[in-house]
Amino acid sequence: MSQMNLFLVTSCYLYYPAVEHALNEYGRPQEYLLDYLLVKPDEDVITDIPDWSSVERLIFILQDIGDLVRFLRFASDISNSLYMNKERLLIIGKGNLLKLLSMCYHNIDSVLFTLDGCSMHELGVFLNERVYSGGSEARERIKSRLARGEMWGFISLLSGRCARYEAEETNKSVKTLYAQRHKSLVKLNCRKHRDIYSLL
């Protein structure tokens, strides 16, 4: 029996043994190969996933707004978007961050697991369902509610980066960035950026 390739992206190493322990509740270590990337808090983007097109399950841990911003940047990168399907993705994180993520995508809820108040057994059940069981929705890609420019504006808003700096980094005008930020908030039914503060 071939091993299933799993990859964990986290900014806190302690989640690696926790996920490994939860996986072992239903599977055996020889059934899968779990590798991980430990992201530094000051990193803006996720890199160094080796040949990740061969990864069968990609597990993201979202414990703070920085993790969410990195995930959104990763998911909206056109070179990664083809692999953003519901069979491959598992996203584990704090409830407020997952709510924000759910606002951004039409069909992502089934791959989300909230850490708030969960037990190791509940995490194991979720991992078993998503890792070891197949599903009819296997190849369905997650679908963003935001156009590419709007997602760029929303990410820059969440990141808290200076608009001028963000615009310079992407070779666009500050006026364009503010317009995209506004469009993203309208799409997400927020009248102003303060409307998302309660979720941060």
C-alpha positions in Angstrom: 0.0 0.0 0.0 1.5 3.4 -1.0 1.8 6.1 1.5 -0.4 9.2 1.3 1.6 12.5 1.1 0.4 15.0 3.6 1.8 18.5 4.1 1.2 20.8 7.0 1.7 24.6 6.9 1.9 26.3 10.3 3.6 29.1 12.1 3.7 27.2 15.4 5.6 23.9 15.6 3.4 22.5 18.4 0.6 21.9 15.8 2.7 19.3 14.0 2.8 16.7 16.8 -0.9 17.5 17.6 -2.0 16.8 14.0 0.2 13.7 13.9 -1.4 12.4 17.1 -4.9 13.1 15.8 -4.1 11.3 12.5 -2.9 8.2 14.4 -6.3 7.8 16.1 -7.7 6.4 12.9 -4.7 5.6 10.7 -1.3 4.0 11.1 1.9 6.0 10.7 3.0 3.8 7.8 -0.1 4.8 5.8 1.0 8.4 5.4 4.0 10.7 5.2 3.5 13.9 7.0 5.9 16.7 6.2 5.6 20.3 7.3 6.6 23.9 6.7 7.2 26.2 9.7 6.4 29.7 8.5 8.2 32.6 10.3 5.8 35.3 11.7 7.4 38.0 9.6 7.1 36.2 6.3 4.4 37.6 3.9 4.1 34.6 1.6 4.3 30.8 1.8 7.2 29.3 0.0 9.3 26.2 0.1 6.5 23.6 -0.4 8.5 21.0 -2.4 6.7 19.9 -5.6 3.5 20.5 -3.9 1.4 19.3 -6.9 2.2 15.8 -5.7 0.9 16.5 -2.1 -2.4 14.7 -1.7 -3.6 16.6 1.4 -2.5 20.1 2.2 -3.3 21.2 5.8 -3.2 24.8 6.9 -3.2 26.0 10.5 -4.6 29.5 10.9 -4.0 30.8 14.4 -3.6 34.5 13.8 -4.3 37.1 11.1 -0.9 36.7 9.7 -1.6 33.0 8.9 -4.9 34.0 7.2 -3.2 36.7 5.1 -0.5 34.2 4.0 -3.2 31.6 3.1 -5.1 34.1 1.0 -2.0 35.2 -0.8 -1.1 31.5 -1.5 -4.6 30.6 -2.6 -5.0 33.6 -4.9 -1.6 33.0 -6.6 -2.4 31.8 -10.1 0.3 29.2 -10.0 -1.4 27.6 -7.0 -5.0 28.2 -7.7 -5.4 25.0 -9.9 -4.6 22.9 -6.9 -7.1 24.7 -4.6 -9.7 21.9 -4.6 -11.8 20.5 -1.8 -10.3 17.1 -1.9 -6.8 18.4 -1.2 -7.4 21.2 1.3 -7.9 21.0 5.1 -7.9 24.3 7.0 -7.8 24.2 10.8 -8.0 27.4 12.8 -9.6 29.8 15.1 -13.3 30.4 14.6 -13.1 34.2 13.8 -10.4 33.6 11.1 -12.4 30.8 9.5 -15.5 33.0 9.5 -13.5 35.6 7.5 -12.3 32.9 5.2 -15.8 31.6 4.7 -16.9 35.1 3.7 -14.3 35.1 0.9 -15.2 31.8 -0.7 -18.6 30.4 -1.8 -17.9 26.7 -1.0 -15.1 26.3 1.5 -17.0 25.4 4.6 -16.7 21.6 4.3 -12.9 21.8 4.5 -12.8 24.1 7.7 -12.4 22.9 11.2 -12.7 25.2 14.2 -10.1 24.8 17.0 -12.1 26.8 19.5 -13.1 24.4 22.3 -12.4 21.3 20.2 -11.0 18.0 21.6 -8.2 15.9 20.2 -10.9 13.2 19.4 -13.0 15.8 17.4 -9.9 16.8 15.4 -9.1 13.1 14.7 -12.7 12.6 13.4 -12.3 15.6 11.1 -8.9 14.5 9.8 -10.2 10.9 9.3 -13.1 12.2 7.2 -11.0 14.5 5.1 -7.8 12.5 4.8 -8.9 8.8 4.7 -12.3 9.1 3.1 -13.1 10.1 -0.4 -15.9 12.4 -1.4 -18.1 13.1 -4.4 -17.0 16.8 -4.4 -13.4 15.7 -4.7 -12.1 17.9 -7.6 -14.4 20.9 -6.9 -12.2 24.0 -6.7 -12.9 26.6 -4.0 -14.5 29.6 -5.6 -13.6 33.1 -4.5 -16.4 35.7 -4.0 -13.8 38.3 -5.0 -12.2 39.1 -8.3 -8.4 39.0 -8.4 -8.0 42.8 -7.9 -10.6 42.8 -5.1 -8.8 40.0 -3.3 -5.5 41.9 -3.6 -7.3 44.9 -2.0 -8.8 42.8 0.8 -5.5 41.1 1.6 -3.7 44.4 1.8 -6.5 45.6 4.2 -6.1 42.6 6.5 -2.4 42.7 6.5 -2.4 46.3 7.8 0.3 47.3 5.5 0.7 50.9 4.4 -1.3 51.5 1.2 1.5 53.4 -0.4 4.0 50.6 0.3 1.6 47.9 -0.9 0.9 49.8 -4.1 4.6 50.4 -4.8 5.3 46.7 -4.2 2.8 45.7 -6.9 3.4 48.5 -9.3 -0.1 49.9 -9.0 -1.4 53.3 -7.8 -2.6 54.0 -4.3 -5.9 55.1 -5.8 -6.4 51.7 -7.5 -5.6 50.0 -4.2 -8.2 52.0 -2.3 -10.8 51.3 -5.0 -10.1 47.6 -4.8 -10.3 47.6 -1.0 -13.7 49.4 -1.2 -15.0 46.9 -3.8 -13.9 43.9 -1.7 -15.8 45.3 1.4 -18.9 45.9 -0.7 -18.8 42.3 -2.1 -18.4 41.0 1.5 -21.4 43.1 2.7 -19.2 45.4 4.8 -19.8 49.1 4.6 -16.4 50.1 6.0 -13.2 48.4 7.1 -14.3 48.7 10.8 -17.0 46.1 10.0 -14.4 43.3 9.9 -12.6 44.4 13.1 -14.9 42.2 15.2 -13.6 39.2 13.4 -9.9 40.0 14.0 
